[in-house]
Amino acid sequence: AFSDTQQYWAQPAIDRVSSQAIIGGYPDGTFRPEGAITRAEFSSILMKAARLSPQPAQSSPFMDVPTTHW
């Protein structure tokens, strides 16, 4: 359980996907449910939820994302 989701409306869903290693929290033990996530973090969540294996990137179509990111 995360220290900042104890009374949060989505705590059951957060705990469920966290226990499936689809999402994770921060090193300080928080989840930050109202925080913004990056495109890379969202992509990582989707990949884990779909149980897809990451493939090495040859290039990135996004100018703000280096090929070595995530």
Protein Blocks (a to p, Z undefined) as FASTA:
>chain_A
ZZklmmgcklmmmmmmmmnomaccdfkopaolmbccdfklmmmmmmmmnopacdddfbdf
bfklcfkgZZ
